[in-house]
Amino acid sequence: MSFITTVKARTHALNTAEKIIQLGRMASVVQADLSSTDQVKNLFAQTLESFGKIDIVINNAGQVCKKAFLIIQSLTLIHYLT
């Protein structure tokens, strides 16, 4: 099993990767903003370069929209839901 994570701040992810490597597994940390298409492409390219394939992708990224739900315009809402 291999593990890759993407984060905006690397410190905690690097500590986690270190522990995984100490257990004899492969781990990689890529710093990326998942709202940027170019950075997502780079993430996948680096993953393929490091591990040769991708078996599972889990997207646990989130965004916050600090507006009252009833006043959010439909295009803004679609942006946050897709």
C-alpha positions as CSV (number, residue, x, y, z in Angstrom):
1,M,0.0,0.0,0.0
2,S,1.2,3.5,-0.8
3,F,-0.1,6.8,0.5
4,I,-0.1,10.2,-0.9
5,T,-1.7,13.3,0.6
6,T,-2.1,16.8,-0.6
7,V,-2.2,19.8,1.7
8,K,-1.8,23.5,1.7
9,A,0.5,23.3,4.8
10,R,3.0,20.5,4.7
11,T,4.2,20.1,8.4
12,H,1.6,17.6,9.7
13,A,1.4,15.7,6.4
14,L,5.2,15.3,6.4
15,N,5.1,13.9,9.9
16,T,2.4,11.4,8.9
17,A,4.4,10.4,5.8
18,E,7.5,9.8,7.9
19,K,5.5,7.5,10.2
20,I,4.2,5.6,7.2
21,I,7.7,5.2,5.7
22,Q,8.9,4.0,9.1
23,L,6.3,1.2,8.9
24,G,7.9,0.1,5.6
25,R,5.4,1.6,3.2
26,M,5.8,4.3,0.6
27,A,4.4,7.7,1.2
28,S,4.5,11.1,-0.6
29,V,3.3,14.5,0.2
30,V,2.4,17.0,-2.5
31,Q,1.5,20.6,-1.7
32,A,-1.5,21.7,-3.8
33,D,-4.6,23.8,-3.9
34,L,-7.3,21.5,-5.2
35,S,-9.3,24.5,-6.5
36,S,-6.5,25.0,-9.1
37,T,-6.8,22.8,-12.2
38,D,-3.0,23.1,-12.9
39,Q,-2.1,22.1,-9.3
40,V,-4.5,19.1,-9.5
41,K,-2.9,18.0,-12.8
42,N,0.5,18.3,-11.2
43,L,-0.7,16.3,-8.2
44,F,-1.7,13.4,-10.5
45,A,1.5,13.7,-12.5
46,Q,3.7,13.5,-9.4
47,T,1.7,10.6,-8.0
48,L,2.1,8.7,-11.3
49,E,5.8,9.5,-11.3
50,S,6.3,8.3,-7.7
51,F,4.0,5.2,-7.7
52,G,3.4,4.3,-11.4
53,K,-0.4,4.0,-11.0
54,I,-3.4,5.3,-9.1
55,D,-5.7,2.8,-7.5
56,I,-8.0,4.9,-5.3
57,V,-8.6,8.7,-5.1
58,I,-10.3,10.1,-2.0
59,N,-11.2,13.8,-2.2
60,N,-11.8,15.2,1.3
61,A,-11.2,18.8,0.4
62,G,-13.8,21.4,1.5
63,Q,-14.6,25.0,0.8
64,V,-16.4,27.5,2.9
65,C,-18.9,30.1,1.6
66,K,-19.5,32.7,4.4
67,K,-22.9,33.9,3.2
68,A,-26.4,33.2,4.3
69,F,-27.7,30.2,2.3
70,L,-30.8,32.1,1.0
71,I,-28.8,34.9,-0.6
72,I,-26.2,32.8,-2.4
73,Q,-26.6,33.1,-6.1
74,S,-27.2,29.9,-8.0
75,L,-23.8,30.0,-9.9
76,T,-21.9,30.5,-6.6
77,L,-23.8,27.5,-5.1
78,I,-23.0,25.4,-8.2
79,H,-19.3,26.3,-7.8
80,Y,-19.3,25.0,-4.2
81,L,-21.2,21.9,-4.9
82,T,-19.2,20.6,-7.9
